[in-house]
């Protein structure tokens, strides 16, 4: 039997109970706090969606190598390919591929 969260209709107490799927909505449970009967309708929990509204786009190659919100030499827009986290070796650089 699955474990569900229930909210008491009388005292608003939240408690867990193992209930058979066939009993959901058509039976009564005893509240663990006020000991009164409450309907066996489980709470809807765990159904959250995450939406991304702003996607980060690098303004320069140096910012792409260093990441967002990193400051320091090499992170300006017109800086060379070196950044705070990467010193470009030139034509055969294994990190930036340039």
Backbone torsions as a table, in degrees:
resi	resn	phi	psi	omega
1	UNK	NA	136.7	179.2
2	UNK	-74.8	156.9	179.1
3	UNK	-97.9	126.0	-178.1
4	UNK	-121.9	156.6	171.7
5	UNK	-97.9	133.4	178.8
6	UNK	-124.9	147.6	174.7
7	UNK	-114.2	127.4	179.7
8	UNK	-69.4	137.4	179.6
9	UNK	-75.1	-18.1	-175.1
10	UNK	-96.2	-47.7	-174.5
11	UNK	-112.3	-0.8	-177.5
12	UNK	61.7	18.7	175.9
13	UNK	-72.9	142.1	179.0
14	UNK	-107.3	128.6	-179.6
15	UNK	-142.0	159.4	178.9
16	UNK	-103.2	146.1	179.7
17	UNK	-153.0	140.9	173.1
18	UNK	-87.1	121.2	-175.6
19	UNK	-134.6	138.5	175.7
20	UNK	-67.8	146.1	-177.9
21	UNK	-59.5	-34.2	-179.7
22	UNK	-67.5	-22.0	-177.8
23	UNK	-88.9	-11.6	-176.4
24	UNK	-67.5	128.6	176.5
25	UNK	84.1	-16.2	-177.5
26	UNK	-121.0	12.8	177.8
27	UNK	-137.7	174.6	-179.7
28	UNK	-114.4	148.1	175.7
29	UNK	-120.8	155.4	175.5
30	UNK	-93.2	127.8	179.5
31	UNK	-66.4	138.1	-178.9
32	UNK	-73.0	-18.0	-175.9
33	UNK	-99.7	-56.2	-176.2
34	UNK	-98.0	-5.3	177.2
35	UNK	63.0	20.6	176.3
36	UNK	-97.5	161.5	179.1
37	UNK	-77.7	137.2	176.5
38	UNK	-137.1	154.9	-177.0
39	UNK	-70.1	151.2	-177.9
40	UNK	-90.3	65.0	175.7
41	UNK	-112.4	110.9	-177.4
42	UNK	-68.9	152.5	176.2
43	UNK	-73.7	148.5	175.2
44	UNK	-88.8	109.2	-179.5
45	UNK	-129.8	155.4	174.1
46	UNK	78.8	17.1	-179.8
47	UNK	-112.0	70.3	-178.9
48	UNK	-112.9	142.3	177.2
49	UNK	-118.4	142.6	178.6
50	UNK	-107.2	128.3	178.8
51	UNK	-116.4	132.2	177.2
52	UNK	-95.4	119.9	-178.2
53	UNK	-97.9	-34.8	-179.3
54	UNK	-121.4	123.0	178.3
55	UNK	-103.6	131.1	-177.8
56	UNK	-73.4	132.0	176.2
57	UNK	-126.7	126.9	-179.3
58	UNK	-67.1	143.2	178.6
59	UNK	-87.2	-20.0	-179.5
60	UNK	-150.9	170.1	177.2
61	UNK	-64.9	-36.4	179.5
62	UNK	-65.3	-40.9	178.4
63	UNK	-68.4	-33.3	177.4
64	UNK	-65.0	-38.9	179.6
65	UNK	-73.1	-39.4	-176.0
66	UNK	-82.9	-34.7	-177.8
67	UNK	106.0	174.2	-177.8
68	UNK	-73.9	149.5	174.7
69	UNK	61.9	20.2	175.5
70	UNK	-95.6	130.3	-179.9
71	UNK	-118.5	161.0	178.7
72	UNK	137.3	-179.1	-179.3
73	UNK	-63.5	137.9	178.1
74	UNK	93.0	-5.3	-179.0
75	UNK	-100.3	-2.4	177.8
76	UNK	-69.3	159.1	-173.9
77	UNK	-63.0	-37.4	-178.4
78	UNK	-98.9	18.2	-180.0
79	UNK	-74.2	167.9	177.3
80	UNK	-70.9	-174.2	-177.4
81	UNK	-74.7	-6.6	177.8
82	UNK	-81.3	148.5	178.9
83	UNK	-138.3	-172.5	179.4
84	UNK	-62.5	-37.0	-174.5
85	UNK	-101.7	-5.4	-173.0
86	UNK	-148.2	126.9	172.8
87	UNK	-105.9	107.4	-174.7
88	UNK	-63.9	133.8	179.1
89	UNK	-90.3	-1.8	177.6
90	UNK	104.3	-138.7	-171.0
91	UNK	-59.7	-40.2	-176.4
92	UNK	-103.6	36.8	-178.0
93	UNK	-69.3	129.3	-178.5
94	UNK	-82.2	-16.4	-178.2
95	UNK	-89.1	-53.0	-176.4
96	UNK	-96.1	-12.3	175.1
97	UNK	74.2	14.2	-178.1
98	UNK	-100.4	NA	NA
